[in-house]
């Protein structure tokens, strides 16, 4: 999964960021793209949370039957 970003918009944002914080354009570019890549990585991890939760529930149910969990016998 990649962020669908239009280059014109990013270049404008990089320029604005550089001006606002008195950064060289290369530094603003590097910082912005590093953050985009970081957020993309987190988004990919977020996609796997339901799968991990399902795996954990299945493991617990294999260890203790649902009725034990339901009735507090576990």
PQR file of N, CA, C, O and H, with PARSE charges and radii, in Angstrom:
ATOM      1  N   UNK A   1       0.842  -1.165   0.000 -0.4000 1.5000
ATOM      2  CA  UNK A   1       0.000   0.000   0.000 -0.0000 2.0000
ATOM      3  C   UNK A   1       0.894   1.238   0.000  0.5500 1.7000
ATOM      4  O   UNK A   1       1.837   1.342   0.785 -0.5500 1.4000
ATOM      5  N   UNK A   2       0.581   2.161  -0.887 -0.4000 1.5000
ATOM      6  CA  UNK A   2       1.324   3.406  -0.921 -0.0000 2.0000
ATOM      7  C   UNK A   2       0.343   4.564  -0.878  0.5500 1.7000
ATOM      8  O   UNK A   2      -0.824   4.438  -1.248 -0.5500 1.4000
ATOM      9  H   UNK A   2      -0.185   2.076  -1.524  0.4000 1.0000
ATOM     10  N   UNK A   3       0.842   5.664  -0.426 -0.4000 1.5000
ATOM     11  CA  UNK A   3       0.003   6.849  -0.328 -0.0000 2.0000
ATOM     12  C   UNK A   3      -0.153   7.439  -1.720  0.5500 1.7000
ATOM     13  O   UNK A   3       0.843   7.690  -2.399 -0.5500 1.4000
ATOM     14  H   UNK A   3       1.790   5.766  -0.125  0.4000 1.0000
ATOM     15  N   UNK A   4      -1.382   7.661  -2.153 -0.4000 1.5000
ATOM     16  CA  UNK A   4      -1.628   8.280  -3.438 -0.0000 2.0000
ATOM     17  C   UNK A   4      -1.508   9.793  -3.313  0.5500 1.7000
ATOM     18  O   UNK A   4      -2.486  10.484  -3.028 -0.5500 1.4000
ATOM     19  H   UNK A   4      -2.191   7.457  -1.601  0.4000 1.0000
ATOM     20  N   UNK A   5      -0.307  10.294  -3.528 -0.4000 1.5000
ATOM     21  CA  UNK A   5      -0.049  11.708  -3.345 -0.0000 2.0000
ATOM     22  C   UNK A   5       0.369  12.298  -4.683  0.5500 1.7000
ATOM     23  O   UNK A   5       1.209  11.737  -5.386 -0.5500 1.4000
ATOM     24  H   UNK A   5       0.488   9.733  -3.760  0.4000 1.0000
ATOM     25  N   UNK A   6      -0.214  13.413  -5.019 -0.4000 1.5000
ATOM     26  CA  UNK A   6       0.165  14.078  -6.258 -0.0000 2.0000
ATOM     27  C   UNK A   6       1.469  14.831  -6.036  0.5500 1.7000
ATOM     28  O   UNK A   6       1.600  15.567  -5.058 -0.5500 1.4000
ATOM     29  H   UNK A   6      -0.896  13.869  -4.447  0.4000 1.0000
ATOM     30  N   UNK A   7       2.439  14.655  -6.938 -0.4000 1.5000
ATOM     31  CA  UNK A   7       3.736  15.327  -6.763 -0.0000 2.0000
ATOM     32  C   UNK A   7       3.623  16.840  -6.625  0.5500 1.7000
ATOM     33  O   UNK A   7       4.376  17.439  -5.857 -0.5500 1.4000
ATOM     34  H   UNK A   7       2.333  14.057  -7.733  0.4000 1.0000
ATOM     35  N   UNK A   8       2.697  17.478  -7.353 -0.4000 1.5000
ATOM     36  CA  UNK A   8       2.554  18.933  -7.242 -0.0000 2.0000
ATOM     37  C   UNK A   8       2.211  19.326  -5.815  0.5500 1.7000
ATOM     38  O   UNK A   8       2.765  20.290  -5.287 -0.5500 1.4000
ATOM     39  H   UNK A   8       2.085  16.991  -7.977  0.4000 1.0000
ATOM     40  N   UNK A   9       1.319  18.602  -5.196 -0.4000 1.5000
ATOM     41  CA  UNK A   9       0.900  18.906  -3.841 -0.0000 2.0000
ATOM     42  C   UNK A   9       2.060  18.729  -2.869  0.5500 1.7000
ATOM     43  O   UNK A   9       2.286  19.571  -2.001 -0.5500 1.4000
ATOM     44  H   UNK A   9       0.869  17.818  -5.625  0.4000 1.0000
ATOM     45  N   UNK A  10       2.782  17.648  -3.016 -0.4000 1.5000
ATOM     46  CA  UNK A  10       3.919  17.382  -2.136 -0.0000 2.0000
ATOM     47  C   UNK A  10       4.991  18.454  -2.316  0.5500 1.7000
ATOM     48  O   UNK A  10       5.538  18.952  -1.332 -0.5500 1.4000
ATOM     49  H   UNK A  10       2.599  16.963  -3.722  0.4000 1.0000
ATOM     50  N   UNK A  11       5.288  18.805  -3.531 -0.4000 1.5000
ATOM     51  CA  UNK A  11       6.305  19.826  -3.768 -0.0000 2.0000
ATOM     52  C   UNK A  11       5.884  21.170  -3.158  0.5500 1.7000
ATOM     53  O   UNK A  11       6.715  21.890  -2.604 -0.5500 1.4000
ATOM     54  H   UNK A  11       4.843  18.400  -4.331  0.4000 1.0000
ATOM     55  N   UNK A  12       4.617  21.497  -3.260 -0.4000 1.5000
ATOM     56  CA  UNK A  12       4.113  22.718  -2.632 -0.0000 2.0000
ATOM     57  C   UNK A  12       4.270  22.633  -1.115  0.5500 1.7000
ATOM     58  O   UNK A  12       4.711  23.588  -0.476 -0.5500 1.4000
ATOM     59  H   UNK A  12       3.942  20.912  -3.709  0.4000 1.0000
ATOM     60  N   UNK A  13       3.903  21.475  -0.539 -0.4000 1.5000
ATOM     61  CA  UNK A  13       4.012  21.286   0.911 -0.0000 2.0000
ATOM     62  C   UNK A  13       5.462  21.335   1.364  0.5500 1.7000
ATOM     63  O   UNK A  13       5.769  21.887   2.421 -0.5500 1.4000
ATOM     64  H   UNK A  13       3.545  20.699  -1.058  0.4000 1.0000
ATOM     65  N   UNK A  14       6.348  20.762   0.570 -0.4000 1.5000
ATOM     66  CA  UNK A  14       7.780  20.790   0.912 -0.0000 2.0000
ATOM     67  C   UNK A  14       8.279  22.233   0.910  0.5500 1.7000
ATOM     68  O   UNK A  14       8.999  22.655   1.815 -0.5500 1.4000
ATOM     69  H   UNK A  14       6.098  20.314  -0.289  0.4000 1.0000
ATOM     70  N   UNK A  15       7.893  22.967  -0.101 -0.4000 1.5000
ATOM     71  CA  UNK A  15       8.306  24.367  -0.194 -0.0000 2.0000
ATOM     72  C   UNK A  15       7.763  25.175   0.990  0.5500 1.7000
ATOM     73  O   UNK A  15       8.489  25.964   1.595 -0.5500 1.4000
ATOM     74  H   UNK A  15       7.308  22.624  -0.836  0.4000 1.0000
ATOM     75  N   UNK A  16       6.483  24.972   1.313 -0.4000 1.5000
ATOM     76  CA  UNK A  16       5.874  25.691   2.433 -0.0000 2.0000
ATOM     77  C   UNK A  16       6.538  25.317   3.759  0.5500 1.7000
ATOM     78  O   UNK A  16       6.783  26.179   4.602 -0.5500 1.4000
ATOM     79  H   UNK A  16       5.893  24.331   0.821  0.4000 1.0000
ATOM     80  N   UNK A  17       6.823  24.037   3.935 -0.4000 1.5000
ATOM     81  CA  UNK A  17       7.487  23.565   5.150 -0.0000 2.0000
ATOM     82  C   UNK A  17       8.872  24.197   5.280  0.5500 1.7000
ATOM     83  O   UNK A  17       9.259  24.652   6.357 -0.5500 1.4000
ATOM     84  H   UNK A  17       6.623  23.336   3.250  0.4000 1.0000
ATOM     85  N   UNK A  18       9.606  24.220   4.182 -0.4000 1.5000
ATOM     86  CA  UNK A  18      10.948  24.804   4.183 -0.0000 2.0000
ATOM     87  C   UNK A  18      10.905  26.284   4.545  0.5500 1.7000
ATOM     88  O   UNK A  18      11.722  26.764   5.331 -0.5500 1.4000
ATOM     89  H   UNK A  18       9.291  23.851   3.307  0.4000 1.0000
ATOM     90  N   UNK A  19       9.955  26.996   3.969 -0.4000 1.5000
ATOM     91  CA  UNK A  19       9.844  28.432   4.263 -0.0000 2.0000
ATOM     92  C   UNK A  19       9.407  28.684   5.697  0.5500 1.7000
ATOM     93  O   UNK A  19       9.954  29.548   6.382 -0.5500 1.4000
ATOM     94  H   UNK A  19       9.292  26.606   3.330  0.4000 1.0000
ATOM     95  N   UNK A  20       8.408  27.914   6.147 -0.4000 1.5000
ATOM     96  CA  UNK A  20       7.861  28.138   7.492 -0.0000 2.0000
ATOM     97  C   UNK A  20       8.894  27.889   8.581  0.5500 1.7000
ATOM     98  O   UNK A  20       8.935  28.604   9.583 -0.5500 1.4000
ATOM     99  H   UNK A  20       7.964  27.212   5.590  0.4000 1.0000
ATOM    100  N   UNK A  21       9.742  26.858   8.380 -0.4000 1.5000
ATOM    101  CA  UNK A  21      10.693  26.491   9.429 -0.0000 2.0000
ATOM    102  C   UNK A  21      12.142  26.790   9.049  0.5500 1.7000
ATOM    103  O   UNK A  21      13.071  26.297   9.689 -0.5500 1.4000
ATOM    104  H   UNK A  21       9.709  26.278   7.566  0.4000 1.0000
ATOM    105  N   UNK A  22      12.330  27.598   8.006 -0.4000 1.5000
ATOM    106  CA  UNK A  22      13.665  28.008   7.550 -0.0000 2.0000
ATOM    107  C   UNK A  22      14.583  26.806   7.349  0.5500 1.7000
ATOM    108  O   UNK A  22      15.707  26.766   7.850 -0.5500 1.4000
ATOM    109  H   UNK A  22      11.575  27.998   7.486  0.4000 1.0000
ATOM    110  N   UNK A  23      14.071  25.832   6.603 -0.4000 1.5000
ATOM    111  CA  UNK A  23      14.827  24.615   6.308 -0.0000 2.0000
ATOM    112  C   UNK A  23      15.290  24.631   4.859  0.5500 1.7000
ATOM    113  O   UNK A  23      14.640  25.230   4.002 -0.5500 1.4000
ATOM    114  H   UNK A  23      13.158  25.865   6.196  0.4000 1.0000
ATOM    115  N   UNK A  24      16.405  23.977   4.586 -0.4000 1.5000
ATOM    116  CA  UNK A  24      16.749  23.759   3.177 -0.0000 2.0000
ATOM    117  C   UNK A  24      15.684  22.852   2.551  0.5500 1.7000
ATOM    118  O   UNK A  24      15.116  22.001   3.236 -0.5500 1.4000
ATOM    119  H   UNK A  24      16.932  23.490   5.282  0.4000 1.0000
ATOM    120  N   UNK A  25      15.413  23.027   1.266 -0.4000 1.5000
ATOM    121  CA  UNK A  25      14.407  22.198   0.596 -0.0000 2.0000
ATOM    122  C   UNK A  25      14.708  20.712   0.737  0.5500 1.7000
ATOM    123  O   UNK A  25      13.789  19.911   0.908 -0.5500 1.4000
ATOM    124  H   UNK A  25      15.874  23.717   0.709  0.4000 1.0000
ATOM    125  N   UNK A  26      15.974  20.333   0.667 -0.4000 1.5000
ATOM    126  CA  UNK A  26      16.319  18.908   0.775 -0.0000 2.0000
ATOM    127  C   UNK A  26      15.969  18.365   2.161  0.5500 1.7000
ATOM    128  O   UNK A  26      15.531  17.221   2.285 -0.5500 1.4000
ATOM    129  H   UNK A  26      16.720  20.983   0.528  0.4000 1.0000
ATOM    130  N   UNK A  27      16.158  19.173   3.197 -0.4000 1.5000
ATOM    131  CA  UNK A  27      15.830  18.725   4.551 -0.0000 2.0000
ATOM    132  C   UNK A  27      14.321  18.579   4.708  0.5500 1.7000
ATOM    133  O   UNK A  27      13.851  17.600   5.288 -0.5500 1.4000
ATOM    134  H   UNK A  27      16.514  20.102   3.096  0.4000 1.0000
ATOM    135  N   UNK A  28      13.559  19.544   4.197 -0.4000 1.5000
ATOM    136  CA  UNK A  28      12.098  19.461   4.274 -0.0000 2.0000
ATOM    137  C   UNK A  28      11.598  18.244   3.505  0.5500 1.7000
ATOM    138  O   UNK A  28      10.700  17.537   3.961 -0.5500 1.4000
ATOM    139  H   UNK A  28      13.941  20.339   3.726  0.4000 1.0000
ATOM    140  N   UNK A  29      12.184  18.007   2.341 -0.4000 1.5000
ATOM    141  CA  UNK A  29      11.814  16.850   1.513 -0.0000 2.0000
ATOM    142  C   UNK A  29      12.082  15.551   2.265  0.5500 1.7000
ATOM    143  O   UNK A  29      11.224  14.670   2.329 -0.5500 1.4000
ATOM    144  H   UNK A  29      12.914  18.581   1.970  0.4000 1.0000
ATOM    145  N   UNK A  30      13.267  15.444   2.827 -0.4000 1.5000
ATOM    146  CA  UNK A  30      13.653  14.229   3.559 -0.0000 2.0000
ATOM    147  C   UNK A  30      12.745  13.995   4.754  0.5500 1.7000
ATOM    148  O   UNK A  30      12.286  12.874   4.974 -0.5500 1.4000
ATOM    149  H   UNK A  30      13.963  16.159   2.776  0.4000 1.0000
ATOM    150  N   UNK A  31      12.479  15.039   5.528 -0.4000 1.5000
ATOM    151  CA  UNK A  31      11.634  14.899   6.713 -0.0000 2.0000
ATOM    152  C   UNK A  31      10.207  14.485   6.348  0.5500 1.7000
ATOM    153  O   UNK A  31       9.633  13.599   6.982 -0.5500 1.4000
ATOM    154  H   UNK A  31      12.852  15.950   5.350  0.4000 1.0000
ATOM    155  N   UNK A  32       9.644  15.119   5.337 -0.4000 1.5000
ATOM    156  CA  UNK A  32       8.270  14.810   4.963 -0.0000 2.0000
ATOM    157  C   UNK A  32       8.139  13.389   4.428  0.5500 1.7000
ATOM    158  O   UNK A  32       7.222  12.666   4.816 -0.5500 1.4000
ATOM    159  H   UNK A  32      10.110  15.838   4.822  0.4000 1.0000
ATOM    160  N   UNK A  33       9.050  12.980   3.541 -0.4000 1.5000
ATOM    161  CA  UNK A  33       8.954  11.626   2.986 -0.0000 2.0000
ATOM    162  C   UNK A  33       9.266  10.557   4.029  0.5500 1.7000
ATOM    163  O   UNK A  33       8.697   9.467   3.985 -0.5500 1.4000
ATOM    164  H   UNK A  33       9.795  13.568   3.226  0.4000 1.0000
ATOM    165  N   UNK A  34      10.155  10.855   4.957 -0.4000 1.5000
ATOM    166  CA  UNK A  34      10.427   9.897   6.037 -0.0000 2.0000
ATOM    167  C   UNK A  34       9.169   9.679   6.868  0.5500 1.7000
ATOM    168  O   UNK A  34       8.861   8.550   7.250 -0.5500 1.4000
ATOM    169  H   UNK A  34      10.618  11.741   4.993  0.4000 1.0000
ATOM    170  N   UNK A  35       8.441  10.760   7.149 -0.4000 1.5000
ATOM    171  CA  UNK A  35       7.205  10.638   7.926 -0.0000 2.0000
ATOM    172  C   UNK A  35       6.128   9.890   7.139  0.5500 1.7000
ATOM    173  O   UNK A  35       5.397   9.078   7.706 -0.5500 1.4000
ATOM    174  H   UNK A  35       8.691  11.678   6.839  0.4000 1.0000
ATOM    175  N   UNK A  36       6.031  10.159   5.853 -0.4000 1.5000
ATOM    176  CA  UNK A  36       5.068   9.438   5.013 -0.0000 2.0000
ATOM    177  C   UNK A  36       5.367   7.944   5.040  0.5500 1.7000
ATOM    178  O   UNK A  36       4.458   7.131   5.207 -0.5500 1.4000
ATOM    179  H   UNK A  36       6.625  10.819   5.393  0.4000 1.0000
ATOM    180  N   UNK A  37       6.630   7.581   4.877 -0.4000 1.5000
ATOM    181  CA  UNK A  37       6.993   6.154   4.893 -0.0000 2.0000
ATOM    182  C   UNK A  37       6.731   5.527   6.265  0.5500 1.7000
ATOM    183  O   UNK A  37       6.293   4.380   6.353 -0.5500 1.4000
ATOM    184  H   UNK A  37       7.368   8.242   4.741  0.4000 1.0000
ATOM    185  N   UNK A  38       6.997   6.271   7.317 -0.4000 1.5000
ATOM    186  CA  UNK A  38       6.733   5.779   8.676 -0.0000 2.0000
ATOM    187  C   UNK A  38       5.240   5.503   8.865  0.5500 1.7000
ATOM    188  O   UNK A  38       4.862   4.461   9.400 -0.5500 1.4000
ATOM    189  H   UNK A  38       7.353   7.202   7.246  0.4000 1.0000
ATOM    190  N   UNK A  39       4.399   6.431   8.429 -0.4000 1.5000
ATOM    191  CA  UNK A  39       2.952   6.250   8.567 -0.0000 2.0000
ATOM    192  C   UNK A  39       2.433   5.113   7.690  0.5500 1.7000
ATOM    193  O   UNK A  39       1.503   4.407   8.079 -0.5500 1.4000
ATOM    194  H   UNK A  39       4.705   7.277   7.995  0.4000 1.0000
ATOM    195  N   UNK A  40       3.024   4.932   6.514 -0.4000 1.5000
ATOM    196  CA  UNK A  40       2.643   3.798   5.667 -0.0000 2.0000
ATOM    197  C   UNK A  40       2.951   2.480   6.373  0.5500 1.7000
ATOM    198  O   UNK A  40       2.163   1.536   6.313 -0.5500 1.4000
ATOM    199  H   UNK A  40       3.780   5.505   6.198  0.4000 1.0000
ATOM    200  N   UNK A  41       4.097   2.424   7.040 -0.4000 1.5000
ATOM    201  CA  UNK A  41       4.483   1.221   7.779 -0.0000 2.0000
ATOM    202  C   UNK A  41       3.488   0.943   8.910  0.5500 1.7000
ATOM    203  O   UNK A  41       3.065  -0.197   9.102 -0.5500 1.4000
ATOM    204  H   UNK A  41       4.737   3.191   7.089  0.4000 1.0000
ATOM    205  N   UNK A  42       3.121   1.973   9.646 -0.4000 1.5000
ATOM    206  CA  UNK A  42       2.144   1.800  10.722 -0.0000 2.0000
ATOM    207  C   UNK A  42       0.794   1.349  10.177  0.5500 1.7000
ATOM    208  O   UNK A  42       0.111   0.535  10.800 -0.5500 1.4000
ATOM    209  H   UNK A  42       3.464   2.899   9.490  0.4000 1.0000
ATOM    210  N   UNK A  43       0.414   1.868   9.031 -0.4000 1.5000
ATOM    211  CA  UNK A  43      -0.866   1.486   8.422 -0.0000 2.0000
ATOM    212  C   UNK A  43      -0.856   0.010   8.059  0.5500 1.7000
ATOM    213  O   UNK A  43      -1.860  -0.679   8.238 -0.5500 1.4000
ATOM    214  H   UNK A  43       0.969   2.528   8.525  0.4000 1.0000
ATOM    215  N   UNK A  44       0.268  -0.483   7.552 -0.4000 1.5000
ATOM    216  CA  UNK A  44       0.363  -1.908   7.218 -0.0000 2.0000
ATOM    217  C   UNK A  44       0.238  -2.764   8.470  0.5500 1.7000
ATOM    218  O   UNK A  44      -0.418  -3.805   8.448 -0.5500 1.4000
ATOM    219  H   UNK A  44       1.084   0.077   7.407  0.4000 1.0000
ATOM    220  N   UNK A  45       0.857  -2.337   9.550 -0.4000 1.5000
ATOM    221  CA  UNK A  45       0.755  -3.070  10.811 -0.0000 2.0000
ATOM    222  C   UNK A  45      -0.695  -3.061  11.291  0.5500 1.7000
ATOM    223  O   UNK A  45      -1.207  -4.080  11.756 -0.5500 1.4000
ATOM    224  H   UNK A  45       1.390  -1.491   9.568  0.4000 1.0000
ATOM    225  N   UNK A  46      -1.341  -1.927  11.177 -0.4000 1.5000
ATOM    226  CA  UNK A  46      -2.735  -1.780  11.608 -0.0000 2.0000
ATOM    227  C   UNK A  46      -3.631  -2.777  10.875  0.5500 1.7000
ATOM    228  O   UNK A  46      -4.582  -3.293  11.463 -0.5500 1.4000
ATOM    229  H   UNK A  46      -0.925  -1.100  10.799  0.4000 1.0000
ATOM    230  N   UNK A  47      -3.348  -3.053   9.613 -0.4000 1.5000
ATOM    231  CA  UNK A  47      -4.148  -4.000   8.835 -0.0000 2.0000
ATOM    232  C   UNK A  47      -4.085  -5.410   9.409  0.5500 1.7000
ATOM    233  O   UNK A  47      -5.014  -6.194   9.212 -0.5500 1.4000
ATOM    234  H   UNK A  47      -2.576  -2.634   9.136  0.4000 1.0000
ATOM    235  N   UNK A  48      -3.009  -5.747  10.114 -0.4000 1.5000
ATOM    236  CA  UNK A  48      -2.849  -7.103  10.619 -0.0000 2.0000
ATOM    237  C   UNK A  48      -3.393  -7.297  12.031  0.5500 1.7000
ATOM    238  O   UNK A  48      -3.429  -8.425  12.521 -0.5500 1.4000
ATOM    239  H   UNK A  48      -2.254  -5.111  10.274  0.4000 1.0000
ATOM    240  N   UNK A  49      -3.812  -6.238  12.685 -0.4000 1.5000
ATOM    241  CA  UNK A  49      -4.323  -6.346  14.056 -0.0000 2.0000
ATOM    242  C   UNK A  49      -5.516  -7.303  14.149  0.5500 1.7000
ATOM    243  O   UNK A  49      -5.521  -8.148  15.044 -0.5500 1.4000
ATOM    244  H   UNK A  49      -3.784  -5.321  12.287  0.4000 1.0000
ATOM    245  N   UNK A  50      -6.533  -7.217  13.270 -0.4000 1.5000
ATOM    246  CA  UNK A  50      -7.644  -8.177  13.368 -0.0000 2.0000
ATOM    247  C   UNK A  50      -7.190  -9.624  13.201  0.5500 1.7000
ATOM    248  O   UNK A  50      -7.722 -10.517  13.860 -0.5500 1.4000
ATOM    249  H   UNK A  50      -6.529  -6.530  12.543  0.4000 1.0000
ATOM    250  N   UNK A  51      -6.219  -9.863  12.332 -0.4000 1.5000
ATOM    251  CA  UNK A  51      -5.714 -11.232  12.156 -0.0000 2.0000
ATOM    252  C   UNK A  51      -5.009 -11.718  13.411  0.5500 1.7000
ATOM    253  O   UNK A  51      -5.168 -12.868  13.819 -0.5500 1.4000
ATOM    254  H   UNK A  51      -5.787  -9.137  11.797  0.4000 1.0000
ATOM    255  N   UNK A  52      -4.233 -10.836  14.018 -0.4000 1.5000
ATOM    256  CA  UNK A  52      -3.537 -11.204  15.250 -0.0000 2.0000
ATOM    257  C   UNK A  52      -4.526 -11.448  16.378  0.5500 1.7000
ATOM    258  O   UNK A  52      -4.345 -12.380  17.162 -0.5500 1.4000
ATOM    259  H   UNK A  52      -4.104  -9.901  13.687  0.4000 1.0000
ATOM    260  N   UNK A  53      -5.569 -10.628  16.475 -0.4000 1.5000
ATOM    261  CA  UNK A  53      -6.583 -10.815  17.508 -0.0000 2.0000
ATOM    262  C   UNK A  53      -7.281 -12.152  17.330  0.5500 1.7000
ATOM    263  O   UNK A  53      -7.516 -12.863  18.307 -0.5500 1.4000
ATOM    264  H   UNK A  53      -5.715  -9.871  15.838  0.4000 1.0000
ATOM    265  N   UNK A  54      -7.614 -12.499  16.100 -0.4000 1.5000
ATOM    266  CA  UNK A  54      -8.258 -13.782  15.823 -0.0000 2.0000
ATOM    267  C   UNK A  54      -7.356 -14.935  16.245  0.5500 1.7000
ATOM    268  O   UNK A  54      -7.819 -15.904  16.847 -0.5500 1.4000
ATOM    269  H   UNK A  54      -7.424 -11.921  15.307  0.4000 1.0000
ATOM    270  N   UNK A  55      -6.079 -14.828  15.932 -0.4000 1.5000
ATOM    271  CA  UNK A  55      -5.126 -15.873  16.316 -0.0000 2.0000
ATOM    272  C   UNK A  55      -5.084 -16.021  17.837  0.5500 1.7000
ATOM    273  O   UNK A  55      -5.087 -17.138  18.354 -0.5500 1.4000
ATOM    274  H   UNK A  55      -5.703 -14.041  15.443  0.4000 1.0000
ATOM    275  N   UNK A  56      -5.044 -14.903  18.548 -0.4000 1.5000
ATOM    276  CA  UNK A  56      -4.977 -14.966  20.018 -0.0000 2.0000
ATOM    277  C   UNK A  56      -6.242 -15.578  20.615  0.5500 1.7000
ATOM    278  O   UNK A  56      -6.163 -16.367  21.556 -0.5500 1.4000
ATOM    279  H   UNK A  56      -5.041 -13.996  18.128  0.4000 1.0000
ATOM    280  N   UNK A  57      -7.401 -15.223  20.078 -0.4000 1.5000
ATOM    281  CA  UNK A  57      -8.661 -15.786  20.583 -0.0000 2.0000
ATOM    282  C   UNK A  57      -8.687 -17.289  20.333  0.5500 1.7000
ATOM    283  O   UNK A  57      -9.087 -18.055  21.209 -0.5500 1.4000
ATOM    284  H   UNK A  57      -7.466 -14.582  19.313  0.4000 1.0000
ATOM    285  N   UNK A  58      -8.268 -17.711  19.160 -0.4000 1.5000
ATOM    286  CA  UNK A  58      -8.242 -19.152  18.852 -0.0000 2.0000
ATOM    287  C   UNK A  58      -7.314 -19.896  19.803  0.5500 1.7000
ATOM    288  O   UNK A  58      -7.638 -20.987  20.272 -0.5500 1.4000
ATOM    289  H   UNK A  58      -7.942 -17.088  18.448  0.4000 1.0000
ATOM    290  N   UNK A  59      -6.166 -19.304  20.083 -0.4000 1.5000
ATOM    291  CA  UNK A  59      -5.226 -19.945  21.013 -0.0000 2.0000
ATOM    292  C   UNK A  59      -5.842 -20.083  22.403  0.5500 1.7000
ATOM    293  O   UNK A  59      -5.718 -21.129  23.041 -0.5500 1.4000
ATOM    294  H   UNK A  59      -5.903 -18.418  19.702  0.4000 1.0000
ATOM    295  N   UNK A  60      -6.507 -19.022  22.870 -0.4000 1.5000
ATOM    296  CA  UNK A  60      -7.146 -19.091  24.188 -0.0000 2.0000
ATOM    297  C   UNK A  60      -8.252 -20.139  24.221  0.5500 1.7000
ATOM    298  O   UNK A  60      -8.398 -20.868  25.201 -0.5500 1.4000
ATOM    299  H   UNK A  60      -6.608 -18.173  22.352  0.4000 1.0000
ATOM    300  N   UNK A  61      -9.022 -20.206  23.152 -0.4000 1.5000
ATOM    301  CA  UNK A  61     -10.114 -21.186  23.102 -0.0000 2.0000
ATOM    302  C   UNK A  61      -9.586 -22.613  23.047  0.5500 1.7000
ATOM    303  O   UNK A  61     -10.224 -23.528  23.568 -0.5500 1.4000
ATOM    304  H   UNK A  61      -8.903 -19.613  22.355  0.4000 1.0000
ATOM    305  N   UNK A  62      -8.437 -22.811  22.429 -0.4000 1.5000
ATOM    306  CA  UNK A  62      -7.847 -24.152  22.401 -0.0000 2.0000
ATOM    307  C   UNK A  62      -7.367 -24.550  23.799  0.5500 1.7000
ATOM    308  O   UNK A  62      -7.453 -25.714  24.191 -0.5500 1.4000
ATOM    309  H   UNK A  62      -7.919 -22.068  22.006  0.4000 1.0000
ATOM    310  N   UNK A  63      -6.861 -23.560  24.542 -0.4000 1.5000
ATOM    311  CA  UNK A  63      -6.377 -23.819  25.892 -0.0000 2.0000
ATOM    312  C   UNK A  63      -7.523 -24.065  26.862  0.5500 1.7000
ATOM    313  O   UNK A  63      -7.447 -24.944  27.719 -0.5500 1.4000
ATOM    314  H   UNK A  63      -6.791 -22.615  24.223  0.4000 1.0000
ATOM    315  N   UNK A  64      -8.589 -23.277  26.717 -0.4000 1.5000
ATOM    316  CA  UNK A  64      -9.744 -23.391  27.615 -0.0000 2.0000
ATOM    317  C   UNK A  64     -11.011 -23.284  26.790  0.5500 1.7000
ATOM    318  O   UNK A  64     -11.149 -22.349  26.001 -0.5500 1.4000
ATOM    319  H   UNK A  64      -8.651 -22.562  26.020  0.4000 1.0000
ATOM    320  N   UNK A  65     -11.917 -24.193  26.948 -0.4000 1.5000
ATOM    321  CA  UNK A  65     -13.173 -24.146  26.187 -0.0000 2.0000
ATOM    322  C   UNK A  65     -13.951 -22.859  26.460  0.5500 1.7000
ATOM    323  O   UNK A  65     -13.808 -22.243  27.516 -0.5500 1.4000
ATOM    324  H   UNK A  65     -11.804 -24.953  27.589  0.4000 1.0000
ATOM    325  N   UNK A  66     -14.766 -22.473  25.499 -0.4000 1.5000
ATOM    326  CA  UNK A  66     -15.567 -21.251  25.600 -0.0000 2.0000
ATOM    327  C   UNK A  66     -16.460 -21.273  26.832  0.5500 1.7000
ATOM    328  O   UNK A  66     -16.615 -20.255  27.505 -0.5500 1.4000
ATOM    329  H   UNK A  66     -14.882 -22.974  24.641  0.4000 1.0000
ATOM    330  N   UNK A  67     -17.042 -22.419  27.128 -0.4000 1.5000
ATOM    331  CA  UNK A  67     -17.943 -22.493  28.284 -0.0000 2.0000
ATOM    332  C   UNK A  67     -17.201 -22.142  29.568  0.5500 1.7000
ATOM    333  O   UNK A  67     -17.767 -21.494  30.448 -0.5500 1.4000
ATOM    334  H   UNK A  67     -16.915 -23.247  26.581  0.4000 1.0000
ATOM    335  N   UNK A  68     -15.939 -22.560  29.690 -0.4000 1.5000
ATOM    336  CA  UNK A  68     -15.162 -22.206  30.881 -0.0000 2.0000
ATOM    337  C   UNK A  68     -14.950 -20.693  30.951  0.5500 1.7000
ATOM    338  O   UNK A  68     -15.045 -20.096  32.024 -0.5500 1.4000
ATOM    339  H   UNK A  68     -15.479 -23.086  28.975  0.4000 1.0000
ATOM    340  N   UNK A  69     -14.665 -20.079  29.806 -0.4000 1.5000
ATOM    341  CA  UNK A  69     -14.454 -18.632  29.774 -0.0000 2.0000
ATOM    342  C   UNK A  69     -15.752 -17.901  30.045  0.5500 1.7000
ATOM    343  O   UNK A  69     -15.773 -16.910  30.775 -0.5500 1.4000
ATOM    344  H   UNK A  69     -14.588 -20.564  28.935  0.4000 1.0000
ATOM    345  N   UNK A  70     -16.845 -18.391  29.454 -0.4000 1.5000
ATOM    346  CA  UNK A  70     -18.152 -17.750  29.575 -0.0000 2.0000
ATOM    347  C   UNK A  70     -18.655 -17.776  31.013  0.5500 1.7000
ATOM    348  O   UNK A  70     -19.185 -16.781  31.507 -0.5500 1.4000
ATOM    349  H   UNK A  70     -16.829 -19.196  28.861  0.4000 1.0000
ATOM    350  N   UNK A  71     -18.493 -18.900  31.675 -0.4000 1.5000
ATOM    351  CA  UNK A  71     -19.030 -19.051  33.019 -0.0000 2.0000
ATOM    352  C   UNK A  71     -18.006 -18.764  34.122  0.5500 1.7000
ATOM    353  O   UNK A  71     -18.251 -19.040  35.296 -0.5500 1.4000
ATOM    354  H   UNK A  71     -18.063 -19.709  31.273  0.4000 1.0000
ATOM    355  N   UNK A  72     -16.853 -18.204  33.725 -0.4000 1.5000
ATOM    356  CA  UNK A  72     -15.868 -17.825  34.714 -0.0000 2.0000
ATOM    357  C   UNK A  72     -15.188 -18.993  35.382  0.5500 1.7000
ATOM    358  O   UNK A  72     -14.686 -18.854  36.498 -0.5500 1.4000
ATOM    359  H   UNK A  72     -16.655 -17.979  32.771  0.4000 1.0000
ATOM    360  N   UNK A  73     -15.156 -20.144  34.733 -0.4000 1.5000
ATOM    361  CA  UNK A  73     -14.521 -21.309  35.325 -0.0000 2.0000
ATOM    362  C   UNK A  73     -13.039 -21.355  35.011  0.5500 1.7000
ATOM    363  O   UNK A  73     -12.302 -22.167  35.571 -0.5500 1.4000
ATOM    364  H   UNK A  73     -15.564 -20.257  33.827  0.4000 1.0000
ATOM    365  N   UNK A  74     -12.611 -20.500  34.134 -0.4000 1.5000
ATOM    366  CA  UNK A  74     -11.204 -20.519  33.733 -0.0000 2.0000
ATOM    367  C   UNK A  74     -10.356 -19.701  34.675  0.5500 1.7000
ATOM    368  O   UNK A  74      -9.143 -19.606  34.489 -0.5500 1.4000
ATOM    369  H   UNK A  74     -13.209 -19.841  33.679  0.4000 1.0000
TER
END
